[in-house]
Amino acid sequence: MSKTWRPATQLVHGGTLRSQYGETSEAIYLTQGFVYDTSEAAEARFKGETDGFIYARYGSPTNDMFEKRMCLLEGAEDARATASGMAAVTAAILCQLKSGDHIVAARALFGSCRWVVETLAPKYGIDCTLIDGRDLANWEKAITAKTKVFFLESPTNPTLEVIDISGVAKLANQIGAKVVVDNVFATPLFQKPLELGAHIVVYSATKHIDGQGRCLGGVVLADKEWIDENLHDYFRHTGPAMSPFNAWTLLKGIETLPLRVRQQTQNAAKIADFLAEQGKVAKVIYPGRKDHPQADIIAKQMTGGSTLVAFELKGGKEAAFALQNALDIVKISNNLGDSKSLITHPATTTHKNLTEEARAELGISPGTVRLSAGIEDTDDLIEDFAKALAKVSA
């Protein structure tokens, strides 16, 4: 029955498991282990002959509710909740690879994601090729006989490039590779990678899913066969499990996800339009604008814009710092997806470990700034930017 509910209803009620006490809010099961009525019952549980929980590192009732609710929203058969978004990314990639395998990844990645494929994976004999993911021809050219995984973000962090997910998936299917999509910037409300042909979707639940700056979390979603054959044992034995308390916090956050994302997107769109008209701003990139470089792909695969805006100030780093320091409502932070509007300077924060040349390839200049719009009053936010821009030297 719950599978027929619309997203807003699923996010409030989906996957709920109530105890004998009939609590309204989901219970937090803060326990490491579980007891059995008999030795025979324990044996059957470990053999998988009976359903139930064994150890909190493997799963718990609270985590199970969060995973089921995310599956309903994403349209996935199965999921595993992880301690952070990076735990989800790392598990999703490494669990299916071995020495000698090859990853093709879009070069426009969050700094830590890029480190996993470019630095960590090669330490274990897994090769990686970074490409400009906007051009499907680049994906095809990078394929080798050992290519097993395609990895991408779309929209990308921080310059909001958009990649043709269905086109990449078609190429992957031709060679039997798997497509892993980090869907954080689009949120599961505006883009459904599995419907577009991707095989695995990952989220940092720390971002929009929590949305209120409280806890870390991540999730990997895919079909049950892939999780059983690849992620299940990796997850159990390497231990990237989510805390049940964090799972409960995320369950509370996910209830209001549509309301928050709707307001954040409206704010982002209006701020993007305002910034595009300012003489001190060299460029604005926003997936909801007609002048976005991949507007045609956005129209094909996304049902909404974004809560993120990327823009470039003409005065470089000095101007970017002056703007950020002059803002009152908008806070300086490298997080995103929060109810509070947040702004960051990627070249000195999230992407500081890349070379200047690598940042330039991604379109990250000294004047690039990334805004994560919150749920505040739109006019207050625009006035905040107007006052801050007035303090930026022309």
BELJOQUI-V280962 format. One record per backbone hydrogen bond with DSSP energy under -1.0 kcal/mol. NH is the residue of the N-H (numbers start at 1). CO is the residue of the C=O. E is the energy in kcal/mol with one decimal. If there is no record, write none. Layout:
BEGIN
NH|CO|E + NH|CO|E
END
This chain:
BEGIN
4|1|-1.8 + 5|2|-1.2 + 10|6|-2.3 + 11|7|-2.4 + 12|9|-1.1 + 13|9|-2.5 + 14|10|-2.2 + 16|13|-1.6 + 22|19|-1.6 + 30|28|-1.1 + 31|29|-1.8 + 42|38|-1.8 + 43|39|-2.4 + 44|40|-2.4 + 45|41|-2.2 + 46|42|-2.3 + 47|43|-1.8 + 49|44|-2.4 + 56|32|-3.3 + 58|55|-1.7 + 59|55|-1.7 + 64|60|-2.8 + 65|61|-1.7 + 66|62|-1.8 + 67|63|-2.7 + 68|64|-2.5 + 69|65|-2.3 + 70|66|-2.3 + 71|67|-2.2 + 72|68|-2.1 + 73|69|-1.9 + 74|70|-2.8 + 75|71|-2.3 + 76|71|-1.6 + 78|222|-2.1 + 80|220|-1.9 + 82|218|-2.8 + 83|240|-2.3 + 88|84|-1.6 + 89|85|-2.3 + 90|86|-2.6 + 91|87|-2.2 + 92|88|-2.5 + 93|89|-1.8 + 94|90|-2.7 + 95|91|-2.0 + 97|94|-1.4 + 100|125|-3.2 + 101|98|-2.2 + 102|146|-2.0 + 103|127|-2.6 + 104|149|-2.6 + 105|129|-2.5 + 106|151|-2.2 + 107|131|-3.4 + 109|107|-1.6 + 114|110|-2.6 + 115|111|-1.8 + 116|112|-1.9 + 117|113|-1.7 + 118|114|-2.7 + 119|115|-2.4 + 120|115|-2.4 + 121|116|-2.8 + 123|120|-1.3 + 124|121|-1.8 + 125|122|-1.7 + 126|121|-2.0 + 127|101|-2.2 + 129|103|-2.5 + 131|105|-2.2 + 133|131|-1.1 + 135|132|-1.3 + 138|135|-1.4 + 140|136|-1.9 + 141|137|-2.3 + 142|138|-1.5 + 147|144|-1.4 + 148|102|-2.7 + 149|102|-1.4 + 150|178|-2.9 + 151|104|-2.3 + 152|180|-2.1 + 154|182|-1.2 + 156|161|-1.9 + 160|156|-1.8 + 165|163|-1.3 + 168|164|-2.1 + 169|165|-2.6 + 170|166|-2.0 + 171|167|-1.5 + 172|168|-2.3 + 173|169|-2.7 + 174|170|-1.3 + 175|172|-1.1 + 177|172|-2.4 + 178|148|-2.5 + 180|150|-3.2 + 181|200|-2.5 + 182|152|-2.8 + 183|202|-1.8 + 187|183|-1.9 + 191|187|-1.2 + 196|192|-1.2 + 197|194|-1.1 + 198|193|-2.5 + 199|179|-1.6 + 200|179|-2.3 + 201|221|-2.5 + 202|181|-2.5 + 203|219|-1.9 + 206|217|-1.4 + 207|204|-1.7 + 210|205|-1.9 + 211|207|-2.9 + 218|82|-2.0 + 219|203|-1.7 + 220|80|-2.2 + 221|201|-2.8 + 222|78|-2.0 + 227|223|-2.0 + 228|224|-2.8 + 229|225|-2.3 + 230|226|-2.2 + 232|227|-3.2 + 235|231|-3.2 + 236|232|-2.1 + 237|233|-2.4 + 238|234|-2.2 + 239|235|-1.3 + 247|243|-2.3 + 248|244|-2.3 + 249|245|-2.3 + 250|246|-2.6 + 251|247|-2.0 + 252|248|-1.7 + 253|249|-2.1 + 254|250|-2.8 + 256|253|-1.1 + 257|254|-1.1 + 260|256|-2.5 + 261|257|-2.8 + 262|258|-2.0 + 263|259|-1.7 + 264|260|-2.9 + 265|261|-2.5 + 266|262|-2.1 + 267|263|-2.4 + 268|264|-2.7 + 269|265|-2.5 + 270|266|-1.9 + 271|267|-2.5 + 272|268|-2.6 + 273|269|-2.0 + 274|270|-2.1 + 275|271|-2.9 + 276|272|-2.1 + 277|274|-1.2 + 278|275|-1.8 + 281|278|-1.5 + 282|312|-2.8 + 283|312|-1.2 + 285|310|-3.6 + 289|286|-2.2 + 292|289|-1.4 + 295|292|-1.7 + 298|294|-2.3 + 299|295|-2.1 + 300|296|-1.0 + 301|297|-2.2 + 302|298|-2.5 + 303|190|-2.5 + 309|371|-2.5 + 310|285|-2.2 + 311|369|-2.4 + 312|283|-2.6 + 313|367|-2.2 + 314|280|-2.3 + 316|313|-1.4 + 320|316|-2.5 + 321|317|-2.9 + 322|318|-2.1 + 323|319|-2.5 + 324|320|-2.5 + 325|321|-2.7 + 326|322|-1.2 + 331|341|-2.4 + 333|343|-2.0 + 339|211|-1.9 + 342|372|-2.4 + 343|331|-2.5 + 344|370|-2.1 + 348|345|-1.8 + 349|346|-1.0 + 351|346|-2.4 + 352|349|-1.5 + 354|351|-1.1 + 359|355|-2.5 + 360|356|-2.1 + 361|357|-2.1 + 362|358|-1.4 + 363|360|-1.2 + 364|359|-2.8 + 368|365|-1.7 + 369|311|-3.0 + 370|344|-2.6 + 371|309|-3.4 + 372|342|-3.4 + 373|307|-2.8 + 375|339|-3.0 + 381|377|-1.8 + 382|378|-2.3 + 383|379|-2.5 + 384|380|-2.0 + 385|381|-2.1 + 386|382|-2.4 + 387|383|-2.4 + 388|384|-2.0 + 389|385|-2.9 + 390|386|-1.5 + 391|388|-1.2 + 392|389|-1.6
END
